[in-house]
Amino acid sequence: MYPVLYQFDLPQNILSFLPNSLTIFTYGFMIALGTVLAFSHTAYFAKKNYALPLNKTADLVLLLILAAVLGGKFLFFFEDPIKYFQNPQLLLEGFENGFVFFGSLLFCIPTMLIYFKKNRLPIWGMLDIMAITTCIVHMFGRVGCFFAGCCYGLPTSLPWGITFTHPQSHARPLHTLLHPSQLYSVFSLAIITSVLWYLKTRKQFEGQLFLIYLMLYAAFRIVLEIFRGDYQRGFIFNDTVTHSQFIGLLIIFFTAFVYYAKMKKNNFIKVN
């Protein structure tokens, strides 16, 4: 769509080391906007519920940004390690595009657990707050993906197909109707956010929102992979299941087990 949000020339002869023009990319702008909104949500409810100071929330967000970048890049590398061992420079080429969300999530979870324990915060209660926080920043990130053309869908003849024409777009092929898989993701995240917000004052136990978030997102992602067109990320099990689908299945299985255990512990499930 529109990978470049705005580009303007800088005044001449102000600082010699500055470029002649400055480009604001839509993807980066949407990530920044989502981060600000996610931070605001976290700061408000962490202070309201657990008296967490604003500077502590800022520290948490900075740690999560670092964990998300490292985790997203790590899983991206892990999907085809031989390729990147042989060509390590590829990890730096287009660095902003080579990320896998599940990698970011799997790195962020232990980061949050360590931070909450170190600061003596209620782990499950904070995870419930972070469930909605994650949805917010992820949703805006997927809007950014749509404008940049990354995470594009397969060719389609459906009337809501999207044609990417901008030469800087990452979608392939250009000038072809593709599934708007980025918008499918935005729509699914909006549904998850709505469900979590509805359940926020109705939850049966601490941690319920976070566990529901994990199961819902994993289920949506398994379906979404059917429409994704960037299959160069690879498959497993005889080219029938993508890496993200496999991880999603593991997350659903493990999370459902924890959910059942917590329901049983809180006497919401009776076992004769």
PyRosetta script that sets phi, psi and omega in degrees:
from pyrosetta import init, pose_from_sequence

init()
pose = pose_from_sequence("MYPVLYQFDLPQNILSFLPNSLTIFTYGFMIALGTVLAFSHTAYFAKKNYALPLNKTADLVLLLILAAVLGGKFLFFFEDPIKYFQNPQLLLEGFENGFVFFGSLLFCIPTMLIYFKKNRLPIWGMLDIMAITTCIVHMFGRVGCFFAGCCYGLPTSLPWGITFTHPQSHARPLHTLLHPSQLYSVFSLAIITSVLWYLKTRKQFEGQLFLIYLMLYAAFRIVLEIFRGDYQRGFIFNDTVTHSQFIGLLIIFFTAFVYYAKMKKNNFIKVN")
pose.set_psi(1, -95.0)
pose.set_omega(1, -177.2)
pose.set_phi(2, -129.7)
pose.set_psi(2, 80.1)
pose.set_omega(2, -177.5)
pose.set_phi(3, -64.4)
pose.set_psi(3, -25.1)
pose.set_omega(3, 179.0)
pose.set_phi(4, -105.3)
pose.set_psi(4, 118.6)
pose.set_omega(4, 179.8)
pose.set_phi(5, -78.5)
pose.set_psi(5, -45.4)
pose.set_omega(5, -177.8)
pose.set_phi(6, -159.4)
pose.set_psi(6, 143.2)
pose.set_omega(6, 177.7)
pose.set_phi(7, -139.1)
pose.set_psi(7, 130.6)
pose.set_omega(7, -179.6)
pose.set_phi(8, -143.1)
pose.set_psi(8, 153.1)
pose.set_omega(8, -179.9)
pose.set_phi(9, -80.9)
pose.set_psi(9, 142.2)
pose.set_omega(9, 176.7)
pose.set_phi(10, -90.0)
pose.set_psi(10, 149.1)
pose.set_omega(10, 177.1)
pose.set_phi(11, -58.3)
pose.set_psi(11, 139.6)
pose.set_omega(11, -178.5)
pose.set_phi(12, -72.6)
pose.set_psi(12, 147.5)
pose.set_omega(12, 171.3)
pose.set_phi(13, 62.9)
pose.set_psi(13, 29.4)
pose.set_omega(13, 174.5)
pose.set_phi(14, -89.9)
pose.set_psi(14, -50.1)
pose.set_omega(14, 174.3)
pose.set_phi(15, -141.1)
pose.set_psi(15, 124.3)
pose.set_omega(15, -171.6)
pose.set_phi(16, -64.3)
pose.set_psi(16, -27.0)
pose.set_omega(16, -175.3)
pose.set_phi(17, -85.7)
pose.set_psi(17, -6.8)
pose.set_omega(17, 179.1)
pose.set_phi(18, -78.9)
pose.set_psi(18, 149.5)
pose.set_omega(18, 176.6)
pose.set_phi(19, -70.6)
pose.set_psi(19, 169.1)
pose.set_omega(19, -179.4)
pose.set_phi(20, -73.3)
pose.set_psi(20, -25.9)
pose.set_omega(20, -179.5)
pose.set_phi(21, -142.0)
pose.set_psi(21, 160.5)
pose.set_omega(21, -179.9)
pose.set_phi(22, -123.0)
pose.set_psi(22, 131.3)
pose.set_omega(22, -178.7)
pose.set_phi(23, -114.2)
pose.set_psi(23, 129.1)
pose.set_omega(23, 174.5)
pose.set_phi(24, -105.3)
pose.set_psi(24, 113.3)
pose.set_omega(24, -178.9)
pose.set_phi(25, -84.5)
pose.set_psi(25, 140.2)
pose.set_omega(25, -176.6)
pose.set_phi(26, -62.4)
pose.set_psi(26, -38.5)
pose.set_omega(26, -179.4)
pose.set_phi(27, -60.0)
pose.set_psi(27, -49.9)
pose.set_omega(27, -179.7)
pose.set_phi(28, -63.8)
pose.set_psi(28, -38.2)
pose.set_omega(28, 179.0)
pose.set_phi(29, -63.6)
pose.set_psi(29, -42.8)
pose.set_omega(29, -179.3)
pose.set_phi(30, -67.7)
pose.set_psi(30, -38.2)
pose.set_omega(30, 176.3)
pose.set_phi(31, -62.1)
pose.set_psi(31, -43.9)
pose.set_omega(31, 179.9)
pose.set_phi(32, -63.6)
pose.set_psi(32, -43.0)
pose.set_omega(32, 179.3)
pose.set_phi(33, -63.8)
pose.set_psi(33, -45.0)
pose.set_omega(33, 178.4)
pose.set_phi(34, -62.9)
pose.set_psi(34, -37.4)
pose.set_omega(34, 179.4)
pose.set_phi(35, -65.6)
pose.set_psi(35, -41.4)
pose.set_omega(35, 178.9)
pose.set_phi(36, -63.1)
pose.set_psi(36, -45.5)
pose.set_omega(36, 180.0)
pose.set_phi(37, -66.9)
pose.set_psi(37, -40.7)
pose.set_omega(37, 179.0)
pose.set_phi(38, -64.8)
pose.set_psi(38, -41.6)
pose.set_omega(38, 177.3)
pose.set_phi(39, -61.5)
pose.set_psi(39, -41.9)
pose.set_omega(39, -179.3)
pose.set_phi(40, -62.8)
pose.set_psi(40, -42.5)
pose.set_omega(40, 178.4)
pose.set_phi(41, -62.6)
pose.set_psi(41, -47.4)
pose.set_omega(41, -178.9)
pose.set_phi(42, -62.8)
pose.set_psi(42, -47.2)
pose.set_omega(42, -177.2)
pose.set_phi(43, -61.4)
pose.set_psi(43, -43.1)
pose.set_omega(43, -177.0)
pose.set_phi(44, -64.8)
pose.set_psi(44, -51.4)
pose.set_omega(44, -174.0)
pose.set_phi(45, -78.6)
pose.set_psi(45, -29.3)
pose.set_omega(45, 176.2)
pose.set_phi(46, -68.3)
pose.set_psi(46, -36.8)
pose.set_omega(46, 177.2)
pose.set_phi(47, -73.5)
pose.set_psi(47, -40.6)
pose.set_omega(47, -178.3)
pose.set_phi(48, -65.6)
pose.set_psi(48, -44.4)
pose.set_omega(48, -173.7)
pose.set_phi(49, -88.1)
pose.set_psi(49, -34.3)
pose.set_omega(49, -171.2)
pose.set_phi(50, -132.8)
pose.set_psi(50, 13.3)
pose.set_omega(50, 176.8)
pose.set_phi(51, 54.5)
pose.set_psi(51, 37.3)
pose.set_omega(51, 179.3)
pose.set_phi(52, -78.8)
pose.set_psi(52, 122.2)
pose.set_omega(52, -179.8)
pose.set_phi(53, -62.0)
pose.set_psi(53, 154.4)
pose.set_omega(53, -177.3)
pose.set_phi(54, -60.2)
pose.set_psi(54, -38.5)
pose.set_omega(54, -178.4)
pose.set_phi(55, -66.3)
pose.set_psi(55, -31.6)
pose.set_omega(55, 176.8)
pose.set_phi(56, -69.1)
pose.set_psi(56, -37.7)
pose.set_omega(56, 175.7)
pose.set_phi(57, -64.4)
pose.set_psi(57, -40.7)
pose.set_omega(57, 177.7)
pose.set_phi(58, -62.0)
pose.set_psi(58, -42.3)
pose.set_omega(58, 177.3)
pose.set_phi(59, -60.7)
pose.set_psi(59, -43.3)
pose.set_omega(59, 179.8)
pose.set_phi(60, -61.2)
pose.set_psi(60, -46.2)
pose.set_omega(60, -178.3)
pose.set_phi(61, -63.2)
pose.set_psi(61, -41.9)
pose.set_omega(61, 178.9)
pose.set_phi(62, -62.7)
pose.set_psi(62, -42.1)
pose.set_omega(62, 177.5)
pose.set_phi(63, -63.0)
pose.set_psi(63, -39.7)
pose.set_omega(63, -179.3)
pose.set_phi(64, -69.9)
pose.set_psi(64, -34.9)
pose.set_omega(64, 176.1)
pose.set_phi(65, -62.3)
pose.set_psi(65, -44.9)
pose.set_omega(65, 178.3)
pose.set_phi(66, -63.3)
pose.set_psi(66, -44.6)
pose.set_omega(66, 179.8)
pose.set_phi(67, -63.7)
pose.set_psi(67, -38.7)
pose.set_omega(67, -179.4)
pose.set_phi(68, -65.2)
pose.set_psi(68, -42.2)
pose.set_omega(68, 179.5)
pose.set_phi(69, -65.3)
pose.set_psi(69, -48.0)
pose.set_omega(69, -179.0)
pose.set_phi(70, -64.8)
pose.set_psi(70, -44.0)
pose.set_omega(70, -178.6)
pose.set_phi(71, -67.6)
pose.set_psi(71, -42.7)
pose.set_omega(71, 178.9)
pose.set_phi(72, -62.6)
pose.set_psi(72, -38.8)
pose.set_omega(72, 179.6)
pose.set_phi(73, -73.9)
pose.set_psi(73, -36.3)
pose.set_omega(73, -179.4)
pose.set_phi(74, -62.4)
pose.set_psi(74, -47.7)
pose.set_omega(74, -178.9)
pose.set_phi(75, -69.2)
pose.set_psi(75, -32.8)
pose.set_omega(75, 174.9)
pose.set_phi(76, -60.5)
pose.set_psi(76, -41.8)
pose.set_omega(76, 176.8)
pose.set_phi(77, -67.8)
pose.set_psi(77, -40.3)
pose.set_omega(77, -175.7)
pose.set_phi(78, -66.6)
pose.set_psi(78, -25.1)
pose.set_omega(78, -179.6)
pose.set_phi(79, -66.3)
pose.set_psi(79, -26.8)
pose.set_omega(79, 177.7)
pose.set_phi(80, -150.0)
pose.set_psi(80, 68.2)
pose.set_omega(80, -173.4)
pose.set_phi(81, -63.3)
pose.set_psi(81, -35.6)
pose.set_omega(81, -178.9)
pose.set_phi(82, -61.3)
pose.set_psi(82, -42.8)
pose.set_omega(82, -179.9)
pose.set_phi(83, -57.6)
pose.set_psi(83, -43.6)
pose.set_omega(83, -175.3)
pose.set_phi(84, -84.5)
pose.set_psi(84, -22.1)
pose.set_omega(84, 171.3)
pose.set_phi(85, -67.6)
pose.set_psi(85, -39.3)
pose.set_omega(85, -179.7)
pose.set_phi(86, -76.8)
pose.set_psi(86, -29.0)
pose.set_omega(86, -179.1)
pose.set_phi(87, -133.1)
pose.set_psi(87, 70.6)
pose.set_omega(87, -175.8)
pose.set_phi(88, -60.6)
pose.set_psi(88, -23.9)
pose.set_omega(88, -179.6)
pose.set_phi(89, -65.2)
pose.set_psi(89, -20.1)
pose.set_omega(89, -179.7)
pose.set_phi(90, -66.4)
pose.set_psi(90, -24.1)
pose.set_omega(90, 178.8)
pose.set_phi(91, -66.3)
pose.set_psi(91, -27.6)
pose.set_omega(91, -179.0)
pose.set_phi(92, -95.0)
pose.set_psi(92, -21.7)
pose.set_omega(92, 179.2)
pose.set_phi(93, -75.0)
pose.set_psi(93, 122.2)
pose.set_omega(93, -176.5)
pose.set_phi(94, 62.2)
pose.set_psi(94, 42.8)
pose.set_omega(94, -174.4)
pose.set_phi(95, -55.3)
pose.set_psi(95, -33.3)
pose.set_omega(95, -175.3)
pose.set_phi(96, -71.9)
pose.set_psi(96, -12.1)
pose.set_omega(96, -175.1)
pose.set_phi(97, -103.7)
pose.set_psi(97, -22.3)
pose.set_omega(97, -172.6)
pose.set_phi(98, -87.5)
pose.set_psi(98, 71.5)
pose.set_omega(98, -179.3)
pose.set_phi(99, -134.0)
pose.set_psi(99, 149.7)
pose.set_omega(99, 175.4)
pose.set_phi(100, -122.1)
pose.set_psi(100, 124.5)
pose.set_omega(100, -173.7)
pose.set_phi(101, -60.5)
pose.set_psi(101, -41.2)
pose.set_omega(101, -179.1)
pose.set_phi(102, -60.4)
pose.set_psi(102, -33.2)
pose.set_omega(102, 176.1)
pose.set_phi(103, -64.8)
pose.set_psi(103, -42.8)
pose.set_omega(103, 177.2)
pose.set_phi(104, -61.9)
pose.set_psi(104, -43.6)
pose.set_omega(104, -178.3)
pose.set_phi(105, -63.7)
pose.set_psi(105, -44.0)
pose.set_omega(105, -176.8)
pose.set_phi(106, -70.3)
pose.set_psi(106, -22.1)
pose.set_omega(106, 173.6)
pose.set_phi(107, -85.3)
pose.set_psi(107, -32.8)
pose.set_omega(107, -177.2)
pose.set_phi(108, -72.6)
pose.set_psi(108, -34.4)
pose.set_omega(108, -177.2)
pose.set_phi(109, -60.1)
pose.set_psi(109, -53.6)
pose.set_omega(109, 178.0)
pose.set_phi(110, -64.2)
pose.set_psi(110, -30.5)
pose.set_omega(110, 176.5)
pose.set_phi(111, -61.9)
pose.set_psi(111, -44.3)
pose.set_omega(111, 178.0)
pose.set_phi(112, -64.0)
pose.set_psi(112, -43.6)
pose.set_omega(112, -177.7)
pose.set_phi(113, -60.9)
pose.set_psi(113, -43.8)
pose.set_omega(113, 179.8)
pose.set_phi(114, -65.0)
pose.set_psi(114, -43.2)
pose.set_omega(114, -178.2)
pose.set_phi(115, -65.4)
pose.set_psi(115, -43.7)
pose.set_omega(115, -179.0)
pose.set_phi(116, -64.1)
pose.set_psi(116, -41.6)
pose.set_omega(116, -179.8)
pose.set_phi(117, -66.7)
pose.set_psi(117, -41.8)
pose.set_omega(117, -179.2)
pose.set_phi(118, -63.5)
pose.set_psi(118, -36.2)
pose.set_omega(118, -178.0)
pose.set_phi(119, -96.9)
pose.set_psi(119, 11.8)
pose.set_omega(119, 175.3)
pose.set_phi(120, 55.3)
pose.set_psi(120, 45.9)
pose.set_omega(120, 176.8)
pose.set_phi(121, -101.9)
pose.set_psi(121, 149.5)
pose.set_omega(121, 177.2)
pose.set_phi(122, -65.3)
pose.set_psi(122, 113.4)
pose.set_omega(122, -170.9)
pose.set_phi(123, -60.9)
pose.set_psi(123, -52.1)
pose.set_omega(123, -175.0)
pose.set_phi(124, -68.8)
pose.set_psi(124, -36.9)
pose.set_omega(124, 177.9)
pose.set_phi(125, -64.3)
pose.set_psi(125, -42.4)
pose.set_omega(125, 177.8)
pose.set_phi(126, -67.4)
pose.set_psi(126, -35.8)
pose.set_omega(126, 178.2)
pose.set_phi(127, -63.8)
pose.set_psi(127, -34.2)
pose.set_omega(127, 176.3)
pose.set_phi(128, -62.7)
pose.set_psi(128, -41.2)
pose.set_omega(128, 176.6)
pose.set_phi(129, -63.4)
pose.set_psi(129, -43.5)
pose.set_omega(129, -176.2)
pose.set_phi(130, -70.2)
pose.set_psi(130, -19.5)
pose.set_omega(130, 177.2)
pose.set_phi(131, -61.9)
pose.set_psi(131, -48.0)
pose.set_omega(131, 178.7)
pose.set_phi(132, -70.9)
pose.set_psi(132, -37.7)
pose.set_omega(132, 176.6)
pose.set_phi(133, -56.3)
pose.set_psi(133, -45.8)
pose.set_omega(133, -179.8)
pose.set_phi(134, -62.5)
pose.set_psi(134, -41.8)
pose.set_omega(134, 179.2)
pose.set_phi(135, -61.0)
pose.set_psi(135, -40.1)
pose.set_omega(135, -177.6)
pose.set_phi(136, -62.6)
pose.set_psi(136, -54.0)
pose.set_omega(136, -176.6)
pose.set_phi(137, -68.0)
pose.set_psi(137, -34.3)
pose.set_omega(137, 179.0)
pose.set_phi(138, -67.5)
pose.set_psi(138, -40.8)
pose.set_omega(138, -179.6)
pose.set_phi(139, -61.9)
pose.set_psi(139, -46.1)
pose.set_omega(139, 178.8)
pose.set_phi(140, -66.9)
pose.set_psi(140, -34.3)
pose.set_omega(140, 176.7)
pose.set_phi(141, -62.3)
pose.set_psi(141, -39.9)
pose.set_omega(141, 179.3)
pose.set_phi(142, -69.9)
pose.set_psi(142, -31.9)
pose.set_omega(142, 172.8)
pose.set_phi(143, -62.6)
pose.set_psi(143, -41.9)
pose.set_omega(143, 176.0)
pose.set_phi(144, -60.6)
pose.set_psi(144, -40.3)
pose.set_omega(144, 177.1)
pose.set_phi(145, -59.5)
pose.set_psi(145, -40.5)
pose.set_omega(145, -179.9)
pose.set_phi(146, -60.3)
pose.set_psi(146, -45.6)
pose.set_omega(146, -179.4)
pose.set_phi(147, -69.6)
pose.set_psi(147, -33.4)
pose.set_omega(147, -179.5)
pose.set_phi(148, -81.7)
pose.set_psi(148, -21.4)
pose.set_omega(148, -179.7)
pose.set_phi(149, 89.1)
pose.set_psi(149, 0.4)
pose.set_omega(149, 178.1)
pose.set_phi(150, -79.0)
pose.set_psi(150, 167.1)
pose.set_omega(150, -178.4)
pose.set_phi(151, 55.9)
pose.set_psi(151, 38.0)
pose.set_omega(151, -174.3)
pose.set_phi(152, -74.6)
pose.set_psi(152, 166.6)
pose.set_omega(152, -177.0)
pose.set_phi(153, -101.3)
pose.set_psi(153, 176.7)
pose.set_omega(153, 177.7)
pose.set_phi(154, -73.2)
pose.set_psi(154, 159.0)
pose.set_omega(154, 173.8)
pose.set_phi(155, -59.3)
pose.set_psi(155, 145.2)
pose.set_omega(155, -177.7)
pose.set_phi(156, -148.4)
pose.set_psi(156, 160.4)
pose.set_omega(156, 173.3)
pose.set_phi(157, -111.1)
pose.set_psi(157, 7.3)
pose.set_omega(157, -179.7)
pose.set_phi(158, -67.3)
pose.set_psi(158, 148.9)
pose.set_omega(158, -174.9)
pose.set_phi(159, -64.4)
pose.set_psi(159, -21.2)
pose.set_omega(159, 179.3)
pose.set_phi(160, -94.7)
pose.set_psi(160, 12.4)
pose.set_omega(160, 175.6)
pose.set_phi(161, -61.5)
pose.set_psi(161, 152.4)
pose.set_omega(161, -177.1)
pose.set_phi(162, -116.5)
pose.set_psi(162, 136.3)
pose.set_omega(162, 176.5)
pose.set_phi(163, -106.4)
pose.set_psi(163, 123.0)
pose.set_omega(163, 177.7)
pose.set_phi(164, -97.4)
pose.set_psi(164, 127.9)
pose.set_omega(164, -175.9)
pose.set_phi(165, -124.0)
pose.set_psi(165, -18.2)
pose.set_omega(165, -176.1)
pose.set_phi(166, -65.4)
pose.set_psi(166, 132.4)
pose.set_omega(166, -178.0)
pose.set_phi(167, -61.3)
pose.set_psi(167, -23.4)
pose.set_omega(167, 178.8)
pose.set_phi(168, -90.3)
pose.set_psi(168, -0.2)
pose.set_omega(168, 179.4)
pose.set_phi(169, -69.8)
pose.set_psi(169, 145.1)
pose.set_omega(169, -179.7)
pose.set_phi(170, -88.5)
pose.set_psi(170, -6.5)
pose.set_omega(170, -178.3)
pose.set_phi(171, -67.2)
pose.set_psi(171, 145.2)
pose.set_omega(171, 178.2)
pose.set_phi(172, -140.4)
pose.set_psi(172, 133.2)
pose.set_omega(172, -4.8)
pose.set_phi(173, -83.0)
pose.set_psi(173, 156.3)
pose.set_omega(173, 174.4)
pose.set_phi(174, -73.1)
pose.set_psi(174, 163.1)
pose.set_omega(174, 176.4)
pose.set_phi(175, 58.0)
pose.set_psi(175, 32.1)
pose.set_omega(175, 179.6)
pose.set_phi(176, -137.3)
pose.set_psi(176, 137.6)
pose.set_omega(176, 177.5)
pose.set_phi(177, -63.7)
pose.set_psi(177, 125.0)
pose.set_omega(177, 179.7)
pose.set_phi(178, -125.3)
pose.set_psi(178, 152.6)
pose.set_omega(178, 171.6)
pose.set_phi(179, -60.2)
pose.set_psi(179, 130.8)
pose.set_omega(179, 175.4)
pose.set_phi(180, -77.6)
pose.set_psi(180, 67.6)
pose.set_omega(180, -174.3)
pose.set_phi(181, -61.4)
pose.set_psi(181, -28.7)
pose.set_omega(181, 177.3)
pose.set_phi(182, -63.9)
pose.set_psi(182, -40.8)
pose.set_omega(182, 179.7)
pose.set_phi(183, -73.3)
pose.set_psi(183, -31.1)
pose.set_omega(183, 172.8)
pose.set_phi(184, -58.6)
pose.set_psi(184, -41.7)
pose.set_omega(184, -179.9)
pose.set_phi(185, -66.5)
pose.set_psi(185, -43.0)
pose.set_omega(185, 177.9)
pose.set_phi(186, -59.2)
pose.set_psi(186, -43.9)
pose.set_omega(186, -179.4)
pose.set_phi(187, -63.5)
pose.set_psi(187, -43.7)
pose.set_omega(187, 179.8)
pose.set_phi(188, -65.0)
pose.set_psi(188, -39.7)
pose.set_omega(188, 178.5)
pose.set_phi(189, -67.9)
pose.set_psi(189, -33.3)
pose.set_omega(189, 176.0)
pose.set_phi(190, -65.7)
pose.set_psi(190, -39.3)
pose.set_omega(190, 177.1)
pose.set_phi(191, -63.9)
pose.set_psi(191, -46.4)
pose.set_omega(191, -179.5)
pose.set_phi(192, -61.1)
pose.set_psi(192, -44.7)
pose.set_omega(192, 179.5)
pose.set_phi(193, -60.4)
pose.set_psi(193, -41.7)
pose.set_omega(193, 179.2)
pose.set_phi(194, -63.7)
pose.set_psi(194, -42.8)
pose.set_omega(194, 178.7)
pose.set_phi(195, -62.2)
pose.set_psi(195, -46.1)
pose.set_omega(195, -179.0)
pose.set_phi(196, -64.6)
pose.set_psi(196, -40.2)
pose.set_omega(196, -179.7)
pose.set_phi(197, -66.1)
pose.set_psi(197, -37.9)
pose.set_omega(197, 178.1)
pose.set_phi(198, -65.2)
pose.set_psi(198, -40.2)
pose.set_omega(198, -176.2)
pose.set_phi(199, -82.1)
pose.set_psi(199, -10.0)
pose.set_omega(199, -172.7)
pose.set_phi(200, -56.0)
pose.set_psi(200, -41.0)
pose.set_omega(200, -179.8)
pose.set_phi(201, -97.5)
pose.set_psi(201, 6.1)
pose.set_omega(201, -178.0)
pose.set_phi(202, -122.6)
pose.set_psi(202, 6.1)
pose.set_omega(202, -174.6)
pose.set_phi(203, -66.6)
pose.set_psi(203, 149.2)
pose.set_omega(203, -176.3)
pose.set_phi(204, -89.9)
pose.set_psi(204, -21.8)
pose.set_omega(204, 179.2)
pose.set_phi(205, -157.8)
pose.set_psi(205, 157.4)
pose.set_omega(205, 178.2)
pose.set_phi(206, -65.9)
pose.set_psi(206, 132.9)
pose.set_omega(206, -178.5)
pose.set_phi(207, 99.0)
pose.set_psi(207, -8.8)
pose.set_omega(207, -177.4)
pose.set_phi(208, -63.0)
pose.set_psi(208, -42.0)
pose.set_omega(208, -179.3)
pose.set_phi(209, -62.6)
pose.set_psi(209, -43.1)
pose.set_omega(209, -178.0)
pose.set_phi(210, -65.5)
pose.set_psi(210, -41.7)
pose.set_omega(210, 180.0)
pose.set_phi(211, -67.2)
pose.set_psi(211, -39.9)
pose.set_omega(211, 176.9)
pose.set_phi(212, -64.5)
pose.set_psi(212, -41.3)
pose.set_omega(212, 176.7)
pose.set_phi(213, -56.4)
pose.set_psi(213, -48.1)
pose.set_omega(213, -178.5)
pose.set_phi(214, -60.1)
pose.set_psi(214, -46.0)
pose.set_omega(214, -177.8)
pose.set_phi(215, -67.3)
pose.set_psi(215, -43.7)
pose.set_omega(215, -179.3)
pose.set_phi(216, -65.4)
pose.set_psi(216, -46.4)
pose.set_omega(216, -178.2)
pose.set_phi(217, -64.4)
pose.set_psi(217, -42.5)
pose.set_omega(217, 179.9)
pose.set_phi(218, -60.3)
pose.set_psi(218, -41.1)
pose.set_omega(218, 179.8)
pose.set_phi(219, -65.6)
pose.set_psi(219, -45.9)
pose.set_omega(219, 178.0)
pose.set_phi(220, -61.1)
pose.set_psi(220, -40.4)
pose.set_omega(220, -177.2)
pose.set_phi(221, -67.4)
pose.set_psi(221, -36.6)
pose.set_omega(221, 177.7)
pose.set_phi(222, -59.5)
pose.set_psi(222, -43.1)
pose.set_omega(222, 178.8)
pose.set_phi(223, -70.5)
pose.set_psi(223, -42.7)
pose.set_omega(223, -177.7)
pose.set_phi(224, -58.5)
pose.set_psi(224, -35.0)
pose.set_omega(224, -178.6)
pose.set_phi(225, -58.3)
pose.set_psi(225, -25.2)
pose.set_omega(225, 179.5)
pose.set_phi(226, -63.0)
pose.set_psi(226, -30.5)
pose.set_omega(226, -175.4)
pose.set_phi(227, -100.4)
pose.set_psi(227, -6.8)
pose.set_omega(227, -179.2)
pose.set_phi(228, -72.2)
pose.set_psi(228, 142.3)
pose.set_omega(228, -178.3)
pose.set_phi(229, -105.2)
pose.set_psi(229, -5.2)
pose.set_omega(229, -177.7)
pose.set_phi(230, -90.3)
pose.set_psi(230, 63.3)
pose.set_omega(230, -175.8)
pose.set_phi(231, -76.1)
pose.set_psi(231, -1.2)
pose.set_omega(231, 176.0)
pose.set_phi(232, -65.4)
pose.set_psi(232, -11.7)
pose.set_omega(232, 176.5)
pose.set_phi(233, -68.6)
pose.set_psi(233, -17.5)
pose.set_omega(233, 171.5)
pose.set_phi(234, 101.0)
pose.set_psi(234, 163.8)
pose.set_omega(234, 179.7)
pose.set_phi(235, -125.5)
pose.set_psi(235, 169.1)
pose.set_omega(235, 168.4)
pose.set_phi(236, -134.0)
pose.set_psi(236, 169.3)
pose.set_omega(236, -179.5)
pose.set_phi(237, 58.3)
pose.set_psi(237, 62.7)
pose.set_omega(237, 175.5)
pose.set_phi(238, 59.0)
pose.set_psi(238, 41.9)
pose.set_omega(238, 175.4)
pose.set_phi(239, 58.7)
pose.set_psi(239, 35.3)
pose.set_omega(239, 179.4)
pose.set_phi(240, -115.5)
pose.set_psi(240, -23.6)
pose.set_omega(240, -177.5)
pose.set_phi(241, -126.9)
pose.set_psi(241, 127.2)
pose.set_omega(241, 178.0)
pose.set_phi(242, -75.8)
pose.set_psi(242, 164.6)
pose.set_omega(242, 177.5)
pose.set_phi(243, -57.3)
pose.set_psi(243, -43.6)
pose.set_omega(243, -178.2)
pose.set_phi(244, -66.6)
pose.set_psi(244, -36.1)
pose.set_omega(244, 177.0)
pose.set_phi(245, -65.7)
pose.set_psi(245, -40.3)
pose.set_omega(245, 179.5)
pose.set_phi(246, -65.2)
pose.set_psi(246, -45.0)
pose.set_omega(246, 178.3)
pose.set_phi(247, -63.3)
pose.set_psi(247, -40.3)
pose.set_omega(247, 178.6)
pose.set_phi(248, -60.3)
pose.set_psi(248, -41.4)
pose.set_omega(248, 178.1)
pose.set_phi(249, -63.5)
pose.set_psi(249, -42.6)
pose.set_omega(249, 178.0)
pose.set_phi(250, -62.7)
pose.set_psi(250, -41.4)
pose.set_omega(250, 179.9)
pose.set_phi(251, -64.0)
pose.set_psi(251, -43.5)
pose.set_omega(251, 179.1)
pose.set_phi(252, -61.5)
pose.set_psi(252, -45.3)
pose.set_omega(252, -178.4)
pose.set_phi(253, -62.6)
pose.set_psi(253, -49.8)
pose.set_omega(253, -177.2)
pose.set_phi(254, -67.4)
pose.set_psi(254, -43.5)
pose.set_omega(254, -178.0)
pose.set_phi(255, -66.5)
pose.set_psi(255, -39.6)
pose.set_omega(255, 177.8)
pose.set_phi(256, -61.6)
pose.set_psi(256, -37.5)
pose.set_omega(256, 177.7)
pose.set_phi(257, -63.6)
pose.set_psi(257, -46.0)
pose.set_omega(257, 179.1)
pose.set_phi(258, -65.2)
pose.set_psi(258, -41.0)
pose.set_omega(258, 179.6)
pose.set_phi(259, -60.3)
pose.set_psi(259, -46.1)
pose.set_omega(259, 178.8)
pose.set_phi(260, -61.6)
pose.set_psi(260, -43.6)
pose.set_omega(260, -179.1)
pose.set_phi(261, -62.3)
pose.set_psi(261, -40.7)
pose.set_omega(261, -179.6)
pose.set_phi(262, -72.0)
pose.set_psi(262, -35.9)
pose.set_omega(262, 176.3)
pose.set_phi(263, -63.7)
pose.set_psi(263, -42.3)
pose.set_omega(263, 179.1)
pose.set_phi(264, -65.5)
pose.set_psi(264, -42.5)
pose.set_omega(264, -179.1)
pose.set_phi(265, -63.1)
pose.set_psi(265, -35.7)
pose.set_omega(265, -179.1)
pose.set_phi(266, -90.9)
pose.set_psi(266, 14.2)
pose.set_omega(266, 174.8)
pose.set_phi(267, 63.5)
pose.set_psi(267, 27.4)
pose.set_omega(267, 173.1)
pose.set_phi(268, -89.4)
pose.set_psi(268, -10.9)
pose.set_omega(268, 175.7)
pose.set_phi(269, -126.2)
pose.set_psi(269, 124.6)
pose.set_omega(269, 178.9)
pose.set_phi(270, -97.0)
pose.set_psi(270, 129.2)
pose.set_omega(270, 178.0)
pose.set_phi(271, -117.0)
pose.set_psi(271, 117.7)
pose.set_omega(271, -178.8)
pose.set_phi(272, -79.6)
pose.dump_pdb("model.pdb")
